[in-house]
């Protein structure tokens, strides 16, 4: 936990005792197993406190990029090379997509993929597209085949990065990006929080051993799950 900048403090333990006592007025801090119950609750409080701090920080980072593009999906590298040659000879991208693309969704739209936040496509596609930059055509291979990608614009949702878009579209993109960043940050924080709880439960197990005694009022110690569990009434 320390490597993540998280510590279960005396304040967390005091709050844990208060919470447990409020939920169960008969709780006795000195009873058998009460220390473990308190430590588990205190660890939960510390983990949630960390989440409240880390999620806003993650969202406040660099604004997510958006990619406006179209593509032509073909099955093989030689086919992709042929498409590139025809484009270099002056043929129209949209017409080629309508005629050649194996993507049933975008193919009928002339290859149009719209403007979407980073993370919407598979990594090889995005790596190639963002690496190429606006106005470029590049080939990328993925599990779906070979993509001939035309990058219309890329970068955070600003008029400078996406001059072809109106103010309303840019505002919508920025809002979508903020929501997407929040969702990702919350997911990562939840995973970290779960790991923190596992860590503290493991520490409790290592300290007290598998034969922990728990007052029946608080449940029982499960050595396989490294935690206090409450059996459902039959």
C-alpha beads as a LAMMPS data file, in Angstrom:
LAMMPS data file: protein, C-alpha beads

234 atoms
233 bonds

1 atom types
1 bond types

-500.0 500.0 xlo xhi
-500.0 500.0 ylo yhi
-500.0 500.0 zlo zhi

Masses

1 110.0

Atoms # bond

1 1 1 0.000 0.000 0.000
2 1 1 2.835 2.388 0.791
3 1 1 4.078 2.351 -2.809
4 1 1 0.708 3.761 -3.870
5 1 1 0.933 6.546 -1.316
6 1 1 -1.765 5.027 0.900
7 1 1 -1.598 4.329 4.610
8 1 1 -4.178 3.132 7.104
9 1 1 -3.878 5.768 9.820
10 1 1 -5.118 6.069 13.390
11 1 1 -7.794 8.406 12.081
12 1 1 -9.034 5.699 9.719
13 1 1 -9.157 3.204 12.568
14 1 1 -11.009 5.647 14.825
15 1 1 -13.550 6.269 12.082
16 1 1 -13.819 2.517 11.524
17 1 1 -14.665 1.949 15.187
18 1 1 -17.262 4.726 15.026
19 1 1 -18.839 3.288 11.868
20 1 1 -18.956 -0.263 13.205
21 1 1 -20.332 0.851 16.564
22 1 1 -23.021 2.905 14.868
23 1 1 -24.051 -0.091 12.770
24 1 1 -23.804 -2.483 15.737
25 1 1 -24.097 -0.818 19.170
26 1 1 -23.114 -4.121 20.798
27 1 1 -19.696 -4.044 19.125
28 1 1 -16.865 -4.307 21.642
29 1 1 -13.474 -3.150 20.277
30 1 1 -11.613 -5.520 22.579
31 1 1 -13.656 -8.624 21.725
32 1 1 -12.093 -11.594 19.943
33 1 1 -11.464 -10.746 16.317
34 1 1 -12.588 -7.128 16.669
35 1 1 -9.131 -5.881 15.695
36 1 1 -9.397 -7.610 12.338
37 1 1 -12.876 -6.211 11.741
38 1 1 -11.592 -2.728 12.535
39 1 1 -8.566 -3.117 10.257
40 1 1 -10.724 -4.262 7.360
41 1 1 -13.058 -1.291 7.761
42 1 1 -10.134 1.109 8.173
43 1 1 -8.516 -0.262 5.011
44 1 1 -11.764 0.269 3.130
45 1 1 -11.914 3.887 4.316
46 1 1 -8.303 4.483 3.275
47 1 1 -8.929 2.946 -0.134
48 1 1 -12.020 5.066 -0.764
49 1 1 -10.172 8.179 0.383
50 1 1 -7.416 7.386 -2.107
51 1 1 -10.002 6.932 -4.866
52 1 1 -11.581 10.310 -4.148
53 1 1 -8.157 11.897 -4.511
54 1 1 -6.907 9.992 -7.545
55 1 1 -9.976 10.063 -9.819
56 1 1 -10.148 13.877 -10.121
57 1 1 -6.369 14.002 -10.635
58 1 1 -6.583 11.492 -13.480
59 1 1 -9.419 13.365 -15.177
60 1 1 -7.566 16.670 -14.832
61 1 1 -4.626 15.383 -16.879
62 1 1 -3.946 15.906 -20.569
63 1 1 -7.191 16.175 -22.594
64 1 1 -7.913 13.011 -24.585
65 1 1 -7.255 13.020 -28.303
66 1 1 -9.894 12.523 -30.961
67 1 1 -9.427 10.945 -34.358
68 1 1 -11.487 11.919 -37.396
69 1 1 -10.824 9.413 -40.148
70 1 1 -12.033 7.042 -42.794
71 1 1 -10.647 3.719 -43.886
72 1 1 -10.759 0.992 -46.470
73 1 1 -10.513 -2.506 -45.019
74 1 1 -8.984 -5.212 -47.225
75 1 1 -7.812 -8.749 -46.532
76 1 1 -4.157 -8.718 -47.611
77 1 1 -1.088 -6.508 -47.815
78 1 1 -0.986 -6.663 -51.647
79 1 1 -4.582 -5.418 -51.750
80 1 1 -3.677 -2.567 -49.425
81 1 1 -0.706 -1.713 -51.649
82 1 1 -3.016 -1.626 -54.669
83 1 1 -5.407 0.724 -52.889
84 1 1 -2.520 3.021 -51.962
85 1 1 -1.323 3.022 -55.569
86 1 1 -4.780 3.953 -56.855
87 1 1 -5.050 6.759 -54.316
88 1 1 -1.638 8.084 -55.335
89 1 1 -2.838 7.982 -58.938
90 1 1 -5.656 10.348 -57.991
91 1 1 -8.657 8.073 -57.443
92 1 1 -11.249 9.148 -54.904
93 1 1 -10.999 7.611 -51.420
94 1 1 -14.761 7.545 -50.858
95 1 1 -15.467 5.777 -54.134
96 1 1 -12.750 3.210 -53.487
97 1 1 -14.166 2.542 -50.022
98 1 1 -17.647 2.033 -51.448
99 1 1 -16.243 -0.426 -53.974
100 1 1 -13.552 -2.289 -52.031
101 1 1 -13.939 -2.032 -48.264
102 1 1 -14.766 -5.210 -46.348
103 1 1 -16.081 -3.198 -43.407
104 1 1 -19.890 -3.437 -43.713
105 1 1 -20.429 -0.492 -41.400
106 1 1 -18.147 2.187 -42.780
107 1 1 -17.807 0.798 -46.293
108 1 1 -21.308 1.886 -47.270
109 1 1 -20.467 5.355 -45.933
110 1 1 -17.399 5.765 -48.076
111 1 1 -15.172 4.582 -45.261
112 1 1 -16.297 7.319 -42.856
113 1 1 -15.511 6.504 -39.207
114 1 1 -16.551 9.845 -37.770
115 1 1 -14.663 11.570 -34.965
116 1 1 -14.103 9.396 -31.922
117 1 1 -12.030 9.573 -28.716
118 1 1 -8.739 7.759 -28.391
119 1 1 -9.268 4.140 -27.434
120 1 1 -12.222 3.591 -29.756
121 1 1 -10.214 1.525 -32.252
122 1 1 -7.737 -1.329 -31.907
123 1 1 -4.195 -0.309 -30.985
124 1 1 -2.500 -0.959 -34.369
125 1 1 -5.087 1.238 -36.094
126 1 1 -4.697 4.106 -33.634
127 1 1 -0.919 3.863 -33.461
128 1 1 -0.690 4.221 -37.232
129 1 1 -3.304 6.967 -37.500
130 1 1 -2.014 9.185 -34.702
131 1 1 1.538 8.567 -35.849
132 1 1 0.750 9.639 -39.410
133 1 1 -0.992 12.889 -38.551
134 1 1 -3.703 14.915 -40.323
135 1 1 -3.945 14.747 -44.086
136 1 1 -1.939 11.539 -44.361
137 1 1 -2.900 8.093 -45.636
138 1 1 -1.312 5.117 -43.918
139 1 1 -1.697 1.330 -43.819
140 1 1 -2.151 -0.611 -40.574
141 1 1 -2.600 -4.324 -39.958
142 1 1 -4.953 -5.602 -37.255
143 1 1 -6.841 -8.791 -36.496
144 1 1 -9.507 -7.577 -38.925
145 1 1 -7.224 -7.248 -41.921
146 1 1 -5.371 -4.329 -43.500
147 1 1 -6.678 -0.810 -43.007
148 1 1 -5.916 1.946 -45.475
149 1 1 -6.547 4.931 -43.217
150 1 1 -7.053 8.534 -44.232
151 1 1 -6.458 10.789 -41.240
152 1 1 -8.684 13.838 -41.568
153 1 1 -7.757 15.390 -38.230
154 1 1 -6.463 14.323 -34.827
155 1 1 -5.746 15.670 -31.371
156 1 1 -7.728 17.191 -28.489
157 1 1 -11.124 18.659 -29.366
158 1 1 -10.097 22.160 -30.452
159 1 1 -10.818 24.205 -33.567
160 1 1 -7.093 24.285 -34.319
161 1 1 -6.851 20.489 -34.379
162 1 1 -10.197 19.887 -36.103
163 1 1 -10.871 22.930 -38.330
164 1 1 -13.517 21.085 -40.360
165 1 1 -15.845 20.812 -37.346
166 1 1 -18.271 23.434 -36.041
167 1 1 -18.355 24.706 -32.459
168 1 1 -21.256 22.450 -31.471
169 1 1 -19.452 19.322 -32.666
170 1 1 -16.274 20.324 -30.852
171 1 1 -18.189 20.962 -27.622
172 1 1 -19.852 17.566 -27.891
173 1 1 -16.497 15.893 -28.517
174 1 1 -14.959 17.601 -25.488
175 1 1 -17.859 16.514 -23.286
176 1 1 -17.647 12.930 -24.550
177 1 1 -13.902 12.923 -23.914
178 1 1 -14.366 14.139 -20.343
179 1 1 -16.948 11.429 -19.646
180 1 1 -14.708 8.781 -21.210
181 1 1 -11.724 9.921 -19.127
182 1 1 -13.844 9.844 -15.980
183 1 1 -15.038 6.325 -16.756
184 1 1 -11.496 5.078 -17.329
185 1 1 -10.216 6.769 -14.172
186 1 1 -13.034 5.321 -12.099
187 1 1 -12.375 1.850 -13.477
188 1 1 -8.674 2.071 -12.706
189 1 1 -9.381 3.442 -9.242
190 1 1 -11.826 0.623 -8.545
191 1 1 -9.227 -1.960 -9.560
192 1 1 -6.600 -0.310 -7.362
193 1 1 -9.049 -0.142 -4.473
194 1 1 -9.829 -3.838 -4.744
195 1 1 -6.127 -4.646 -4.789
196 1 1 -5.596 -2.515 -1.706
197 1 1 -8.251 -4.441 0.174
198 1 1 -6.683 -7.727 -0.897
199 1 1 -3.300 -6.448 0.299
200 1 1 -4.564 -5.512 3.738
201 1 1 -6.444 -8.791 4.080
202 1 1 -3.265 -10.661 3.171
203 1 1 -1.359 -8.661 5.774
204 1 1 -3.967 -9.548 8.387
205 1 1 -3.693 -13.224 7.488
206 1 1 0.101 -13.174 7.632
207 1 1 0.016 -11.451 11.014
208 1 1 -2.685 -13.474 12.714
209 1 1 -2.393 -16.795 10.879
210 1 1 -5.130 -19.100 9.581
211 1 1 -6.576 -19.833 13.028
212 1 1 -7.994 -16.391 13.690
213 1 1 -10.757 -16.325 16.286
214 1 1 -13.717 -14.113 15.505
215 1 1 -16.623 -13.294 17.796
216 1 1 -19.726 -14.889 16.271
217 1 1 -21.439 -11.524 16.165
218 1 1 -18.992 -10.288 13.543
219 1 1 -18.861 -13.344 11.296
220 1 1 -16.037 -15.814 10.798
221 1 1 -12.519 -15.699 9.410
222 1 1 -12.203 -17.311 5.979
223 1 1 -8.517 -18.262 5.484
224 1 1 -9.044 -18.892 1.772
225 1 1 -10.421 -15.410 1.120
226 1 1 -8.283 -13.755 3.808
227 1 1 -11.247 -11.867 5.236
228 1 1 -14.093 -11.860 7.712
229 1 1 -17.285 -13.178 6.136
230 1 1 -20.830 -13.090 7.413
231 1 1 -22.830 -16.233 6.684
232 1 1 -26.353 -15.662 5.436
233 1 1 -29.076 -16.818 7.788
234 1 1 -30.662 -20.045 6.639

Bonds

1 1 1 2
2 1 2 3
3 1 3 4
4 1 4 5
5 1 5 6
6 1 6 7
7 1 7 8
8 1 8 9
9 1 9 10
10 1 10 11
11 1 11 12
12 1 12 13
13 1 13 14
14 1 14 15
15 1 15 16
16 1 16 17
17 1 17 18
18 1 18 19
19 1 19 20
20 1 20 21
21 1 21 22
22 1 22 23
23 1 23 24
24 1 24 25
25 1 25 26
26 1 26 27
27 1 27 28
28 1 28 29
29 1 29 30
30 1 30 31
31 1 31 32
32 1 32 33
33 1 33 34
34 1 34 35
35 1 35 36
36 1 36 37
37 1 37 38
38 1 38 39
39 1 39 40
40 1 40 41
41 1 41 42
42 1 42 43
43 1 43 44
44 1 44 45
45 1 45 46
46 1 46 47
47 1 47 48
48 1 48 49
49 1 49 50
50 1 50 51
51 1 51 52
52 1 52 53
53 1 53 54
54 1 54 55
55 1 55 56
56 1 56 57
57 1 57 58
58 1 58 59
59 1 59 60
60 1 60 61
61 1 61 62
62 1 62 63
63 1 63 64
64 1 64 65
65 1 65 66
66 1 66 67
67 1 67 68
68 1 68 69
69 1 69 70
70 1 70 71
71 1 71 72
72 1 72 73
73 1 73 74
74 1 74 75
75 1 75 76
76 1 76 77
77 1 77 78
78 1 78 79
79 1 79 80
80 1 80 81
81 1 81 82
82 1 82 83
83 1 83 84
84 1 84 85
85 1 85 86
86 1 86 87
87 1 87 88
88 1 88 89
89 1 89 90
90 1 90 91
91 1 91 92
92 1 92 93
93 1 93 94
94 1 94 95
95 1 95 96
96 1 96 97
97 1 97 98
98 1 98 99
99 1 99 100
100 1 100 101
101 1 101 102
102 1 102 103
103 1 103 104
104 1 104 105
105 1 105 106
106 1 106 107
107 1 107 108
108 1 108 109
109 1 109 110
110 1 110 111
111 1 111 112
112 1 112 113
113 1 113 114
114 1 114 115
115 1 115 116
116 1 116 117
117 1 117 118
118 1 118 119
119 1 119 120
120 1 120 121
121 1 121 122
122 1 122 123
123 1 123 124
124 1 124 125
125 1 125 126
126 1 126 127
127 1 127 128
128 1 128 129
129 1 129 130
130 1 130 131
131 1 131 132
132 1 132 133
133 1 133 134
134 1 134 135
135 1 135 136
136 1 136 137
137 1 137 138
138 1 138 139
139 1 139 140
140 1 140 141
141 1 141 142
142 1 142 143
143 1 143 144
144 1 144 145
145 1 145 146
146 1 146 147
147 1 147 148
148 1 148 149
149 1 149 150
150 1 150 151
151 1 151 152
152 1 152 153
153 1 153 154
154 1 154 155
155 1 155 156
156 1 156 157
157 1 157 158
158 1 158 159
159 1 159 160
160 1 160 161
161 1 161 162
162 1 162 163
163 1 163 164
164 1 164 165
165 1 165 166
166 1 166 167
167 1 167 168
168 1 168 169
169 1 169 170
170 1 170 171
171 1 171 172
172 1 172 173
173 1 173 174
174 1 174 175
175 1 175 176
176 1 176 177
177 1 177 178
178 1 178 179
179 1 179 180
180 1 180 181
181 1 181 182
182 1 182 183
183 1 183 184
184 1 184 185
185 1 185 186
186 1 186 187
187 1 187 188
188 1 188 189
189 1 189 190
190 1 190 191
191 1 191 192
192 1 192 193
193 1 193 194
194 1 194 195
195 1 195 196
196 1 196 197
197 1 197 198
198 1 198 199
199 1 199 200
200 1 200 201
201 1 201 202
202 1 202 203
203 1 203 204
204 1 204 205
205 1 205 206
206 1 206 207
207 1 207 208
208 1 208 209
209 1 209 210
210 1 210 211
211 1 211 212
212 1 212 213
213 1 213 214
214 1 214 215
215 1 215 216
216 1 216 217
217 1 217 218
218 1 218 219
219 1 219 220
220 1 220 221
221 1 221 222
222 1 222 223
223 1 223 224
224 1 224 225
225 1 225 226
226 1 226 227
227 1 227 228
228 1 228 229
229 1 229 230
230 1 230 231
231 1 231 232
232 1 232 233
233 1 233 234
